[in-house]
Amino acid sequence: MEEIMSGLVSVLSFNNLLFIGIGMTLGIFIGSMPGLSATMGIAILLPLTYGMDPATGIAMLAALYMGASYGGSILAILINTPGTPAAAATVLDGYQMTKKGQPGKALGISLVSSFIGGVIGAIVLLTIAPFLGEVALKIGAVELFAIAVLGITIISSLSAGSVVKGLLSGTLGLLISLIGMDAITGTPRFTFGSIYLFDGISFVVALIGLFSIPQAIKLIEKDQEEVKVSKIKDKILPSWKEVFKYRMTLLRSSVIGVFTGLIPGTGGDTASWFSYNEAKRFSKDKEKFGTGHAEGIAAPESANNAVVGGALVPTITLGVPGSSSTAVLLGGLMIHGIMPGPTLMTEHADVAYTLLWAVLISCFFLLFLGLLYTKVAVGVTKVPPKVLAPIIILLCVIGTFAVHNSMVDVMIMFGFGILGYFMDKLKIPVAPMVVGLILGAMLDTSMHQSLRIGGGDWMIFLSSPVAVVLLIIALFTVLQSTPLFSKLTLLFKK
């Protein structure tokens, strides 16, 4: 308790609060720019922390991580362009609310949901970090395979309009995720002899192309409906009654975000789609999802900010990064001569507990600074569509090039942009493809690893109780989307 209170006193110093505010401001800005990510922002600022006190520097980077997790939703809601991969699910209902003349309500729900998710993740991090860190170590290849299979079943619920088109989109995403070197054998797959494809297709590059370029093209088209927000006329912050209405969705999504963050290799993007699917599954208004439903914003936004606290649990307690952003944060600790792991909480308790409190304090900075930035960001929609379109394309090019400093990535991004445009024309949903891109590599690698562990025996996937439960849930999800299940449910109700 003494160390916890010492960390609280440390984080409340003027110097630490100042740099937490700076980190949050930079994080929201970086998150709202297409192509830029929390990982990139942390990596850029990392050298600047070398001359700071370790606790101050790490607290600033943690605030940046939290801010970027929220910032991606701003452009997703205003101009149908997700600032970060984690905001892709927010596009589905966020932009539809803007088209309905409710940008303020959409942004307010996103901000409050992010705040609630961040607080829940921070409380988990502060209270039961050591216990959850041990749980994370028990998740092996078999459990990861089951998680990936469960995630793939989301495709059925995201296939709005046509299940066949949704499955086509999801399958294409899975195939694209296999491009590059096989993680187990090192064999090139679908590279067509090009060394540029040996590392596979960057998810960020594909996401920018699929969502941003089609939107820019549609803005240029004469018959495109122009959605401009000159100013927010509706109320931004939702009432407590509205927040209470979605309390179960916010709680469920935050829990999903925390546990997704615990699993190495996953992140806010995976958590967002999981939570969106579960919110739709449990909602009484399933048909409203994708049409501008507030619950469709609350679910992914609370989840992707709760991921921050979850991902930091194994990072701090075990030295195992829960995401790419926390992997860079590990580097921040190491440049100060601090080795992450079980001894961090004892040998460097001042830094560890300052960081834990900084995550919680940054949530309150998020609520205040996010509200200010939201009002400024509305200015983006005042720009005429034919001017905004080239700006979006320019930001896409800059953001894509910054990923690997490669013009090949820029060309691939435009290729996905054209693909996304024609998919939109043919009414083929993009969301299932995104899910396939996210989970394809995890599914492939974990399956190969599990089969090697089991000596080629497929029964290895039934050896873990956790995996069995997850696979049963996945099977139920698939059956739930079939017409037969709907008929049986209707018959049962009668």
MOZI-V221485 format. One record per residue. N is the residue number from 1. RES is the residue in one letter. NEAR is the number of other ideal C-beta (glycine too) atoms within 10 Angstrom. Layout:
BEGIN
n:N res:RES near:NEAR
n:N res:RES near:NEAR
END
This chain:
BEGIN
n:1 res:M near:5
n:2 res:E near:8
n:3 res:E near:13
n:4 res:I near:13
n:5 res:M near:11
n:6 res:S near:15
n:7 res:G near:22
n:8 res:L near:16
n:9 res:V near:11
n:10 res:S near:21
n:11 res:V near:23
n:12 res:L near:12
n:13 res:S near:13
n:14 res:F near:7
n:15 res:N near:13
n:16 res:N near:21
n:17 res:L near:17
n:18 res:L near:12
n:19 res:F near:23
n:20 res:I near:26
n:21 res:G near:18
n:22 res:I near:15
n:23 res:G near:30
n:24 res:M near:30
n:25 res:T near:18
n:26 res:L near:21
n:27 res:G near:30
n:28 res:I near:28
n:29 res:F near:19
n:30 res:I near:25
n:31 res:G near:28
n:32 res:S near:27
n:33 res:M near:22
n:34 res:P near:27
n:35 res:G near:25
n:36 res:L near:24
n:37 res:S near:26
n:38 res:A near:30
n:39 res:T near:22
n:40 res:M near:21
n:41 res:G near:25
n:42 res:I near:28
n:43 res:A near:17
n:44 res:I near:15
n:45 res:L near:20
n:46 res:L near:16
n:47 res:P near:10
n:48 res:L near:11
n:49 res:T near:22
n:50 res:Y near:11
n:51 res:G near:7
n:52 res:M near:15
n:53 res:D near:18
n:54 res:P near:20
n:55 res:A near:26
n:56 res:T near:23
n:57 res:G near:23
n:58 res:I near:24
n:59 res:A near:30
n:60 res:M near:28
n:61 res:L near:31
n:62 res:A near:30
n:63 res:A near:31
n:64 res:L near:31
n:65 res:Y near:30
n:66 res:M near:34
n:67 res:G near:33
n:68 res:A near:33
n:69 res:S near:35
n:70 res:Y near:35
n:71 res:G near:32
n:72 res:G near:35
n:73 res:S near:35
n:74 res:I near:31
n:75 res:L near:30
n:76 res:A near:32
n:77 res:I near:32
n:78 res:L near:24
n:79 res:I near:28
n:80 res:N near:23
n:81 res:T near:29
n:82 res:P near:31
n:83 res:G near:29
n:84 res:T near:33
n:85 res:P near:24
n:86 res:A near:32
n:87 res:A near:32
n:88 res:A near:26
n:89 res:A near:34
n:90 res:T near:31
n:91 res:V near:27
n:92 res:L near:25
n:93 res:D near:26
n:94 res:G near:30
n:95 res:Y near:23
n:96 res:Q near:21
n:97 res:M near:24
n:98 res:T near:23
n:99 res:K near:13
n:100 res:K near:14
n:101 res:G near:13
n:102 res:Q near:22
n:103 res:P near:26
n:104 res:G near:23
n:105 res:K near:23
n:106 res:A near:29
n:107 res:L near:30
n:108 res:G near:25
n:109 res:I near:30
n:110 res:S near:29
n:111 res:L near:23
n:112 res:V near:25
n:113 res:S near:32
n:114 res:S near:31
n:115 res:F near:21
n:116 res:I near:24
n:117 res:G near:36
n:118 res:G near:31
n:119 res:V near:21
n:120 res:I near:23
n:121 res:G near:32
n:122 res:A near:26
n:123 res:I near:18
n:124 res:V near:24
n:125 res:L near:27
n:126 res:L near:17
n:127 res:T near:12
n:128 res:I near:13
n:129 res:A near:21
n:130 res:P near:13
n:131 res:F near:11
n:132 res:L near:20
n:133 res:G near:22
n:134 res:E near:13
n:135 res:V near:13
n:136 res:A near:21
n:137 res:L near:13
n:138 res:K near:9
n:139 res:I near:19
n:140 res:G near:15
n:141 res:A near:21
n:142 res:V near:24
n:143 res:E near:20
n:144 res:L near:22
n:145 res:F near:26
n:146 res:A near:25
n:147 res:I near:26
n:148 res:A near:23
n:149 res:V near:23
n:150 res:L near:21
n:151 res:G near:24
n:152 res:I near:23
n:153 res:T near:20
n:154 res:I near:27
n:155 res:I near:29
n:156 res:S near:19
n:157 res:S near:22
n:158 res:L near:24
n:159 res:S near:21
n:160 res:A near:17
n:161 res:G near:11
n:162 res:S near:13
n:163 res:V near:16
n:164 res:V near:10
n:165 res:K near:17
n:166 res:G near:23
n:167 res:L near:14
n:168 res:L near:18
n:169 res:S near:24
n:170 res:G near:27
n:171 res:T near:15
n:172 res:L near:17
n:173 res:G near:24
n:174 res:L near:21
n:175 res:L near:15
n:176 res:I near:19
n:177 res:S near:22
n:178 res:L near:16
n:179 res:I near:19
n:180 res:G near:16
n:181 res:M near:15
n:182 res:D near:13
n:183 res:A near:14
n:184 res:I near:13
n:185 res:T near:9
n:186 res:G near:8
n:187 res:T near:8
n:188 res:P near:16
n:189 res:R near:15
n:190 res:F near:12
n:191 res:T near:16
n:192 res:F near:7
n:193 res:G near:6
n:194 res:S near:10
n:195 res:I near:9
n:196 res:Y near:13
n:197 res:L near:18
n:198 res:F near:13
n:199 res:D near:13
n:200 res:G near:18
n:201 res:I near:21
n:202 res:S near:17
n:203 res:F near:18
n:204 res:V near:24
n:205 res:V near:25
n:206 res:A near:26
n:207 res:L near:26
n:208 res:I near:31
n:209 res:G near:26
n:210 res:L near:26
n:211 res:F near:25
n:212 res:S near:28
n:213 res:I near:24
n:214 res:P near:23
n:215 res:Q near:25
n:216 res:A near:23
n:217 res:I near:18
n:218 res:K near:18
n:219 res:L near:24
n:220 res:I near:13
n:221 res:E near:10
n:222 res:K near:5
n:223 res:D near:5
n:224 res:Q near:13
n:225 res:E near:9
n:226 res:E near:11
n:227 res:V near:17
n:228 res:K near:14
n:229 res:V near:21
n:230 res:S near:9
n:231 res:K near:11
n:232 res:I near:17
n:233 res:K near:10
n:234 res:D near:14
n:235 res:K near:12
n:236 res:I near:18
n:237 res:L near:16
n:238 res:P near:20
n:239 res:S near:10
n:240 res:W near:9
n:241 res:K near:7
n:242 res:E near:16
n:243 res:V near:17
n:244 res:F near:11
n:245 res:K near:15
n:246 res:Y near:24
n:247 res:R near:11
n:248 res:M near:12
n:249 res:T near:23
n:250 res:L near:26
n:251 res:L near:14
n:252 res:R near:18
n:253 res:S near:32
n:254 res:S near:29
n:255 res:V near:20
n:256 res:I near:27
n:257 res:G near:37
n:258 res:V near:27
n:259 res:F near:22
n:260 res:T near:28
n:261 res:G near:33
n:262 res:L near:24
n:263 res:I near:21
n:264 res:P near:20
n:265 res:G near:14
n:266 res:T near:25
n:267 res:G near:30
n:268 res:G near:34
n:269 res:D near:30
n:270 res:T near:29
n:271 res:A near:34
n:272 res:S near:34
n:273 res:W near:28
n:274 res:F near:25
n:275 res:S near:30
n:276 res:Y near:31
n:277 res:N near:26
n:278 res:E near:20
n:279 res:A near:28
n:280 res:K near:23
n:281 res:R near:13
n:282 res:F near:13
n:283 res:S near:18
n:284 res:K near:6
n:285 res:D near:11
n:286 res:K near:13
n:287 res:E near:10
n:288 res:K near:16
n:289 res:F near:22
n:290 res:G near:19
n:291 res:T near:15
n:292 res:G near:21
n:293 res:H near:21
n:294 res:A near:23
n:295 res:E near:23
n:296 res:G near:29
n:297 res:I near:33
n:298 res:A near:31
n:299 res:A near:37
n:300 res:P near:37
n:301 res:E near:38
n:302 res:S near:35
n:303 res:A near:39
n:304 res:N near:36
n:305 res:N near:34
n:306 res:A near:36
n:307 res:V near:36
n:308 res:V near:35
n:309 res:G near:32
n:310 res:G near:33
n:311 res:A near:33
n:312 res:L near:29
n:313 res:V near:29
n:314 res:P near:27
n:315 res:T near:29
n:316 res:I near:28
n:317 res:T near:23
n:318 res:L near:20
n:319 res:G near:17
n:320 res:V near:19
n:321 res:P near:20
n:322 res:G near:28
n:323 res:S near:29
n:324 res:S near:17
n:325 res:S near:28
n:326 res:T near:30
n:327 res:A near:17
n:328 res:V near:21
n:329 res:L near:27
n:330 res:L near:17
n:331 res:G near:14
n:332 res:G near:25
n:333 res:L near:25
n:334 res:M near:12
n:335 res:I near:14
n:336 res:H near:16
n:337 res:G near:8
n:338 res:I near:19
n:339 res:M near:12
n:340 res:P near:23
n:341 res:G near:15
n:342 res:P near:14
n:343 res:T near:11
n:344 res:L near:20
n:345 res:M near:18
n:346 res:T near:9
n:347 res:E near:13
n:348 res:H near:20
n:349 res:A near:15
n:350 res:D near:15
n:351 res:V near:24
n:352 res:A near:22
n:353 res:Y near:24
n:354 res:T near:27
n:355 res:L near:27
n:356 res:L near:27
n:357 res:W near:25
n:358 res:A near:28
n:359 res:V near:25
n:360 res:L near:19
n:361 res:I near:24
n:362 res:S near:27
n:363 res:C near:25
n:364 res:F near:14
n:365 res:F near:22
n:366 res:L near:26
n:367 res:L near:17
n:368 res:F near:12
n:369 res:L near:19
n:370 res:G near:25
n:371 res:L near:15
n:372 res:L near:11
n:373 res:Y near:21
n:374 res:T near:24
n:375 res:K near:13
n:376 res:V near:9
n:377 res:A near:22
n:378 res:V near:18
n:379 res:G near:12
n:380 res:V near:18
n:381 res:T near:19
n:382 res:K near:11
n:383 res:V near:15
n:384 res:P near:10
n:385 res:P near:19
n:386 res:K near:11
n:387 res:V near:9
n:388 res:L near:21
n:389 res:A near:21
n:390 res:P near:12
n:391 res:I near:14
n:392 res:I near:24
n:393 res:I near:21
n:394 res:L near:12
n:395 res:L near:20
n:396 res:C near:25
n:397 res:V near:18
n:398 res:I near:14
n:399 res:G near:23
n:400 res:T near:28
n:401 res:F near:17
n:402 res:A near:17
n:403 res:V near:20
n:404 res:H near:14
n:405 res:N near:7
n:406 res:S near:16
n:407 res:M near:12
n:408 res:V near:15
n:409 res:D near:25
n:410 res:V near:19
n:411 res:M near:13
n:412 res:I near:20
n:413 res:M near:28
n:414 res:F near:17
n:415 res:G near:15
n:416 res:F near:26
n:417 res:G near:22
n:418 res:I near:13
n:419 res:L near:20
n:420 res:G near:24
n:421 res:Y near:18
n:422 res:F near:10
n:423 res:M near:20
n:424 res:D near:16
n:425 res:K near:10
n:426 res:L near:9
n:427 res:K near:10
n:428 res:I near:21
n:429 res:P near:22
n:430 res:V near:22
n:431 res:A near:26
n:432 res:P near:29
n:433 res:M near:30
n:434 res:V near:28
n:435 res:V near:28
n:436 res:G near:24
n:437 res:L near:25
n:438 res:I near:26
n:439 res:L near:27
n:440 res:G near:24
n:441 res:A near:19
n:442 res:M near:22
n:443 res:L near:21
n:444 res:D near:19
n:445 res:T near:18
n:446 res:S near:24
n:447 res:M near:19
n:448 res:H near:16
n:449 res:Q near:17
n:450 res:S near:23
n:451 res:L near:18
n:452 res:R near:12
n:453 res:I near:14
n:454 res:G near:15
n:455 res:G near:7
n:456 res:G near:8
n:457 res:D near:12
n:458 res:W near:10
n:459 res:M near:7
n:460 res:I near:18
n:461 res:F near:22
n:462 res:L near:13
n:463 res:S near:13
n:464 res:S near:20
n:465 res:P near:9
n:466 res:V near:14
n:467 res:A near:24
n:468 res:V near:14
n:469 res:V near:13
n:470 res:L near:21
n:471 res:L near:18
n:472 res:I near:12
n:473 res:I near:13
n:474 res:A near:19
n:475 res:L near:13
n:476 res:F near:11
n:477 res:T near:20
n:478 res:V near:14
n:479 res:L near:13
n:480 res:Q near:14
n:481 res:S near:16
n:482 res:T near:12
n:483 res:P near:8
n:484 res:L near:8
n:485 res:F near:13
n:486 res:S near:11
n:487 res:K near:10
n:488 res:L near:12
n:489 res:T near:11
n:490 res:L near:9
n:491 res:L near:8
n:492 res:F near:7
n:493 res:K near:6
n:494 res:K near:5
END
